Amino acid sequence: MTMWDGVCRNKKLVRCGDAVIDCGGDRLITEWIDPRSYGAWRVFVESIPLARQFAEQYRAYGFSMAHYLIYAIWGWVNKNVSYKYDEKYVDYWDDPSELYSEPRFGDCEDASILCQSAIECALPYDVAKKFYTKLAIGYVTIQNSWYGHAWVYYYCDEPLVKKRVVLECTLDDVVKPTMFIEGVTYHPTVLATSRSYEVVCTCERCKAMLAYLSGTATREKVNWARVKLSEELKEVTL
């Protein structure tokens, strides 16, 4: 497999009867993250009251407002975006403004792209670099199986935390910041912002994800690879 060129192909697909119509999905992964979009801006604005609530509730810890804004945006996405699977073998990636419009339904990459876009909208570039929030495309292992997934990584550089945490964007609601999801292990393949991306792993499962992103493998083929590799995992203690 050649090195992925960062272009997500066939990601803007709609089904019309028995035909799948390509609506122009050849875009760099960085272009999906759009902090200048109306949707990203609205999520940022609507998250400010929750950020202030966090700041008041946890003021004894002395965190900066940027910390609370990140968690508030994450909370907004989980509370307002309902999870919905795309149609079988058809993957439709929503732009941030599309997902902001009601009704708000989307799957993991839709909600994660919106979350990352709103965080970048809220924080100046130099602040965002310090706090290290990145869209992650990869897979998760749950028990003895693995599944393609998307989420946001957040590295808090403040003294009381100093760790990278997962911002899972497919929860029903968020009452307070959560560091991890029990029983789920996250394996990133690609990390991205609106400015850059990097491939961080090329194991066999990550190669399957990259092939899917590049349009050289269908979801059906990736699912077949997932089942095949999951069989190999049965003898492994995760």
C-alpha positions as CSV (number, residue, x, y, z in Angstrom):
1,M,0.0,0.0,0.0
2,T,1.3,3.5,-0.9
3,M,1.4,6.2,1.7
4,W,-2.1,7.8,2.1
5,D,-2.3,11.2,0.4
6,G,-4.7,12.7,3.0
7,V,-7.6,12.7,0.6
8,C,-10.9,11.2,1.8
9,R,-12.6,9.8,-1.3
10,N,-16.2,8.7,-1.8
11,K,-17.1,10.2,1.5
12,K,-20.0,12.3,0.3
13,L,-22.3,9.6,-1.0
14,V,-26.1,9.4,-1.2
15,R,-28.3,6.5,-2.3
16,C,-30.9,7.0,-4.9
17,G,-32.9,3.8,-5.4
18,D,-30.3,1.2,-6.1
19,A,-27.7,3.6,-7.3
20,V,-25.0,5.3,-5.1
21,I,-24.3,8.8,-6.4
22,D,-21.0,10.5,-5.7
23,C,-21.5,14.1,-4.6
24,G,-17.9,15.2,-4.7
25,G,-16.2,13.6,-1.7
26,D,-12.6,14.0,-2.7
27,R,-11.4,16.3,0.0
28,L,-8.3,16.5,2.2
29,I,-9.2,15.3,5.7
30,T,-8.0,18.8,6.9
31,E,-10.7,20.4,4.8
32,W,-13.5,18.5,6.6
33,I,-12.5,20.3,9.8
34,D,-13.8,23.8,9.3
35,P,-13.5,26.2,12.2
36,R,-14.7,29.1,10.0
37,S,-18.1,27.4,9.3
38,Y,-21.4,28.8,10.7
39,G,-22.0,25.5,12.5
40,A,-18.6,25.6,14.4
41,W,-19.2,29.2,15.4
42,R,-22.7,28.5,16.7
43,V,-21.6,25.5,18.8
44,F,-18.8,27.6,20.3
45,V,-21.2,30.5,21.2
46,E,-23.8,28.1,22.6
47,S,-21.1,26.4,24.7
48,I,-20.0,29.5,26.5
49,P,-22.6,29.3,29.3
50,L,-21.6,25.7,30.1
51,A,-17.9,26.7,30.1
52,R,-18.7,29.5,32.6
53,Q,-20.6,26.9,34.7
54,F,-17.6,24.6,34.7
55,A,-15.3,27.5,35.6
56,E,-17.4,28.4,38.6
57,Q,-17.9,24.8,39.7
58,Y,-14.2,23.9,39.5
59,R,-12.6,27.3,40.1
60,A,-10.6,25.9,43.0
61,Y,-8.5,23.9,40.5
62,G,-7.3,27.0,38.8
63,F,-7.8,25.8,35.2
64,S,-7.8,28.3,32.3
65,M,-11.0,29.2,30.5
66,A,-9.7,27.3,27.4
67,H,-9.9,24.1,29.4
68,Y,-13.5,24.6,30.3
69,L,-14.4,25.7,26.8
70,I,-13.1,22.4,25.3
71,Y,-15.1,20.4,27.7
72,A,-18.2,22.6,27.2
73,I,-18.0,22.1,23.4
74,W,-17.6,18.4,23.9
75,G,-20.6,18.4,26.2
76,W,-22.7,20.3,23.7
77,V,-21.9,17.9,20.9
78,N,-22.8,14.8,23.0
79,K,-26.0,16.4,24.3
80,N,-27.3,17.8,21.0
81,V,-26.2,15.3,18.3
82,S,-28.0,12.0,18.3
83,Y,-26.1,8.9,17.0
84,K,-27.4,7.4,13.8
85,Y,-25.8,4.8,11.6
86,D,-25.3,5.6,7.9
87,E,-27.1,3.4,5.5
88,K,-25.3,0.1,4.9
89,Y,-22.3,0.4,2.7
90,V,-22.9,4.1,2.2
91,D,-20.9,6.6,4.3
92,Y,-22.0,10.2,4.4
93,W,-19.7,12.7,6.1
94,D,-21.5,15.8,7.4
95,D,-19.9,19.2,7.2
96,P,-20.0,21.1,10.6
97,S,-22.8,23.4,9.4
98,E,-24.9,20.5,8.1
99,L,-24.7,18.7,11.5
100,Y,-25.5,21.9,13.4
101,S,-28.9,22.2,11.5
102,E,-31.8,20.3,13.1
103,P,-32.5,17.5,13.3
104,R,-29.0,16.7,14.5
105,F,-28.2,13.1,13.6
106,G,-24.8,11.7,12.8
107,D,-22.3,9.0,13.5
108,C,-18.8,9.1,15.1
109,E,-16.9,11.0,12.4
110,D,-19.7,13.6,11.9
111,A,-19.9,14.4,15.7
112,S,-16.1,14.4,16.0
113,I,-15.5,16.7,13.1
114,L,-18.0,19.1,14.5
115,C,-16.4,19.0,17.9
116,Q,-12.9,19.6,16.5
117,S,-14.1,22.4,14.3
118,A,-15.9,24.2,17.1
119,I,-12.8,23.8,19.4
120,E,-10.6,25.3,16.7
121,C,-13.1,28.1,16.2
122,A,-13.1,28.9,20.0
123,L,-9.4,28.9,20.6
124,P,-6.7,31.0,18.9
125,Y,-4.1,28.9,17.0
126,D,-1.3,29.3,19.5
127,V,-3.7,28.3,22.4
128,A,-5.0,25.4,20.4
129,K,-1.5,24.1,19.8
130,K,-0.8,24.2,23.6
131,F,-3.9,22.3,24.4
132,Y,-3.4,19.7,21.6
133,T,-6.9,18.8,20.3
134,K,-6.9,16.6,17.2
135,L,-9.5,14.7,15.3
136,A,-8.5,11.0,15.4
137,I,-9.6,8.5,12.8
138,G,-8.8,4.9,13.6
139,Y,-10.4,1.9,15.4
140,V,-11.4,0.8,18.8
141,T,-11.1,-2.7,20.4
142,I,-14.0,-3.9,22.5
143,Q,-13.5,-7.3,24.1
144,N,-12.2,-9.4,21.2
145,S,-13.5,-7.3,18.2
146,W,-12.4,-4.1,16.6
147,Y,-14.4,-1.4,14.8
148,G,-13.6,1.7,12.7
149,H,-14.1,4.8,14.8
150,A,-13.5,8.6,15.1
151,W,-13.0,10.7,18.2
152,V,-11.1,13.8,19.4
153,Y,-7.9,13.7,21.4
154,Y,-7.2,16.4,24.0
155,Y,-3.9,16.8,25.7
156,C,-4.3,19.1,28.8
157,D,-1.0,20.8,29.4
158,E,-2.1,22.2,32.8
159,P,-0.2,21.1,36.0
160,L,-3.0,19.1,37.6
161,V,-3.7,17.0,34.5
162,K,-0.8,16.7,32.1
163,K,-2.3,13.8,30.1
164,R,-3.9,13.0,26.8
165,V,-7.6,12.1,27.1
166,V,-10.2,10.9,24.7
167,L,-13.2,13.1,24.0
168,E,-15.7,10.5,22.9
169,C,-18.4,12.2,20.8
170,T,-21.1,9.5,20.6
171,L,-22.3,9.6,24.2
172,D,-25.9,10.4,25.0
173,D,-25.0,13.2,27.4
174,V,-22.1,14.6,29.4
175,V,-22.6,15.8,32.9
176,K,-18.9,16.2,33.9
177,P,-15.6,15.6,32.1
178,T,-14.9,11.9,31.6
179,M,-11.4,10.7,31.0
180,F,-12.1,7.3,29.3
181,I,-14.8,4.9,28.3
182,E,-14.6,1.6,30.3
183,G,-13.8,-1.5,28.3
184,V,-12.8,0.5,25.1
185,T,-9.3,0.8,23.8
186,Y,-8.6,3.5,21.3
187,H,-6.1,3.0,18.4
188,P,-5.5,6.1,16.2
189,T,-4.6,5.8,12.5
190,V,-4.7,9.4,11.5
191,L,-4.6,12.6,13.6
192,A,-5.7,15.8,12.0
193,T,-6.5,19.5,12.5
194,S,-7.7,22.0,10.0
195,R,-4.0,22.8,9.2
196,S,-2.3,19.4,9.1
197,Y,-2.6,15.7,9.5
198,E,-0.3,12.8,10.2
199,V,-0.5,9.0,9.9
200,V,0.5,7.6,13.3
201,C,0.1,3.9,12.7
202,T,0.3,1.5,9.8
203,C,-0.5,-1.8,11.4
204,E,-2.7,-4.2,9.4
205,R,-5.9,-2.8,10.9
206,C,-4.8,0.8,10.3
207,K,-3.9,-0.1,6.7
208,A,-7.5,-1.3,6.3
209,M,-8.7,2.0,7.6
210,L,-6.4,4.0,5.3
211,A,-7.6,2.0,2.3
212,Y,-11.2,2.8,3.3
213,L,-10.4,6.5,3.6
214,S,-8.6,6.6,0.3
215,G,-11.5,5.0,-1.5
216,T,-9.5,1.8,-2.5
217,A,-11.6,-0.4,-0.2
218,T,-15.3,-0.3,0.4
219,R,-16.9,-0.6,3.8
220,E,-17.9,-4.1,3.0
221,K,-14.2,-5.1,2.4
222,V,-13.2,-3.3,5.6
223,N,-15.9,-5.2,7.5
224,W,-14.6,-8.4,6.1
225,A,-11.1,-7.5,7.2
226,R,-12.4,-6.6,10.6
227,V,-14.1,-10.0,11.1
228,K,-11.0,-11.8,9.8
229,L,-8.7,-9.9,12.1
230,S,-11.1,-10.2,15.0
231,E,-10.8,-14.0,14.7
232,E,-7.1,-13.6,15.3
233,L,-7.7,-11.5,18.4
234,K,-9.7,-14.2,20.1
235,E,-6.5,-15.7,21.4
236,V,-5.2,-12.4,22.6
237,T,-5.9,-10.9,26.0
238,L,-6.6,-7.2,25.5
